[in-house]
Amino acid sequence: MAVPLRSKKPKSSKPTTQYFVDSRHVRTVGGNGGDGCVSFLRLWCNENAGPDGGDGGNGGHVILQATQDVKDFNHITALLRADDGAKGATKDCHGKNANHTVVKVPIGTIVKNTLGKVVGDLDAEGMMFVAARGGAGGKGNQFFKSDLEQAPQVAEFGATGEETAYTLELRSMAHVGFIGLPNAGKSTLLRAITRARPKVAPYPFTTLKPHLGMVQYDDYEQIAVADLPGLIEGSHKNKGLGIQFLKHAERCNALLFVIDASADEPWTHYHTLLHELGMFSEELTIRPRIIIANKIDLPEAERNVELLAHHVDVPVLPVSAKMGTNIAEMLQEIRVIYESSREQEAPNEEEQKR
């Protein structure tokens, strides 16, 4: 079994503001087309040489492109706008077409419209989705010249670019996600096993957005672990920000239930969390999971760990994120869950190919 590596680089003592963004609402606006030009050529030898107004340039598209260079939507703004095309000019000079605005998104991005329907699935490197098309450039008066009309004095306005709203979501955020009630010690646990620096404080709901850390092993395997915001009873009814928090759990392949072992009857915390997940999605209750009984360094936690193991049907691993007790054993369990989930994904991928 591979042994997790411990980084020798000193960790920062200050909490960082970096967090993982797995969902983003965006408004995309395509560029407007350039207006056509009304112009007539004037020569010293011919004052009426004919129309020479050029066409306007096309507006740019807003394109989403999947790439491995980015991992989340933290860099994406709420408004994605493309450039406008240039106007037409005299002497049959056409306006320049605007460059397309290409926005990099992670591989596995799902694009949904305002009705919640999936309209794009970027699951491979380099795949593109045109989120908003640019408007076509308007024709100049030279375009309207004919045998019947030798001197047209009309031109077209450039077309307006498309404006559409989307919701970008990641299919998978992390291999393992920490699920627990507020103040169960999830952030402290993530700080103990990765270089992520989520905020830690002695009051509930210190984590409002997921934080992601990478666990490195000596065989160069890396496992992504997510610290998810705390759930409360009634989260499936959207109490607080429950639905938003539960959606984060959907994007984790395996779930680790972090339980405060020093609390009274900690097994009720596990059943509450499992109930909330089941009411939100039955599929979440069949994902690989174990229980991490945290805070065993406290005296009242020793007896609770034994009682917890009798009241649940999943393995219980006692740890202390603050003191570092059994952290190595927990990392080995994470590796076992990760390997088993990969074995389950392999047959599913073969069936999809068939």
Protein Blocks (a to p, Z undefined) as FASTA:
>chain_A
ZZddddfbdcdfbdcfbdcdfbdcddddddddddddddddddfklmbgopabdcdddddd
ddddddfkbcbfklpcfbdcddddddddehhiacdddddddddddehiacddfkopafbd
cfbghiacdfbdcddddddfklmgcfklmbbcbdcddddddddddddddfblbfbdcddd
ehilmmmmmmmmmmbdcdddfbehkbfbdcddddddfkopacdddddddddehklnopaj
lmmmmmmmmmpfbdcddddfkbghkllmmmmmmmmmmmmomklmmgccddddehklbmkl
mmmmmmmmmmpcbdcddddfknopaklmmmmmmmmmmmmmmmmmmmmmmmmmZZ
